[in-house]
Amino acid sequence: MYIYNVTINIDESIHDEWLQWMQDEHIPAMLNTGKFTNALMTRVQVQEEMGGITYSVQYRTDSKDTLERYYAENADDLRAQSKPFEGKFVAFRTELEVISEQ
């Protein structure tokens, strides 16, 4: 099991619009690729020096191969959909391998 984690810091001036877009459009589009089984969106509870509001979205997938297929087949198009928010967010992505779950 792998988790594709995307951490995003969003400018407060567009926060509400972005949050609605994430919940109504982007996360469903990610799940509709068929490469992720579910998504967990959390708000990071740390004040950033640069301001903004930070979220972590964790998409679960069954394998590294499936994640690689996402990169090859879907990532560019889905990332391009965030164009309306360009310059108002910073994102970084992390791959996590699940070792155990209790």
C-alpha positions in Angstrom: 0.0 0.0 0.0 1.2 3.5 -0.9 0.1 6.9 0.0 0.5 9.8 -2.4 0.6 12.9 0.0 0.1 16.4 -1.4 0.7 19.2 1.1 -0.6 22.6 0.0 -0.4 26.0 1.5 -3.1 28.2 0.1 -3.4 32.0 0.3 -6.3 33.1 2.5 -7.6 35.4 -0.2 -8.8 32.4 -2.3 -9.1 29.8 0.4 -12.8 29.3 0.3 -13.0 29.0 -3.5 -10.0 26.6 -3.5 -11.4 24.4 -0.7 -14.7 24.0 -2.5 -12.9 23.2 -5.8 -10.8 20.6 -4.0 -13.8 18.9 -2.4 -16.2 19.1 -5.4 -13.9 18.8 -8.4 -10.2 17.9 -7.8 -10.3 15.1 -5.3 -13.2 13.4 -7.2 -11.2 13.7 -10.4 -8.2 12.1 -8.7 -10.4 9.2 -7.5 -12.0 8.9 -10.9 -8.6 8.0 -12.5 -9.2 4.6 -10.9 -5.7 4.7 -9.4 -6.6 5.7 -5.8 -9.0 3.9 -3.5 -9.7 6.9 -1.2 -8.6 10.3 -0.2 -8.2 11.9 3.2 -8.0 15.7 3.5 -6.7 17.2 6.7 -5.9 20.7 7.8 -2.4 21.1 9.2 -2.5 22.6 12.7 0.7 24.7 12.5 0.9 28.4 11.8 3.2 29.0 8.8 5.6 31.9 8.9 4.6 32.7 5.3 1.0 32.8 6.2 -1.8 31.0 4.4 -3.6 27.8 5.4 -2.0 24.4 5.0 -3.7 21.1 4.1 -2.5 17.6 3.5 -4.4 15.4 1.1 -3.5 11.7 1.2 -4.5 9.5 -1.7 -4.2 5.7 -1.1 -3.1 3.4 -3.9 -2.3 -0.3 -4.0 1.2 -0.1 -5.4 4.2 1.9 -6.6 3.4 0.7 -10.1 -0.1 2.2 -9.9 1.3 5.4 -8.6 3.8 5.5 -11.5 0.9 4.9 -14.0 -0.8 7.9 -12.4 2.3 10.1 -13.0 2.5 8.9 -16.6 -1.2 9.0 -17.5 -2.9 11.6 -15.3 -0.7 13.9 -13.3 0.0 16.6 -15.8 -3.6 17.1 -16.8 -4.9 17.1 -13.2 -2.2 19.5 -12.0 -3.0 21.8 -14.9 -6.6 22.1 -13.5 -5.2 24.2 -10.6 -4.3 27.0 -13.0 -7.0 29.4 -11.7 -5.1 29.4 -8.3 -1.7 29.8 -9.8 0.6 32.0 -7.7 -1.7 31.7 -4.7 -0.5 28.3 -3.5 2.6 26.2 -2.8 2.5 22.4 -3.0 4.9 19.6 -2.4 4.3 15.9 -2.9 5.6 13.0 -0.9 5.3 9.2 -1.6 4.8 7.1 1.5 5.0 3.3 1.7 2.7 1.8 4.3 4.7 -0.6 6.5 2.0 -1.6 8.9 -1.4 -0.5 9.9 -3.0 -1.4 13.2 
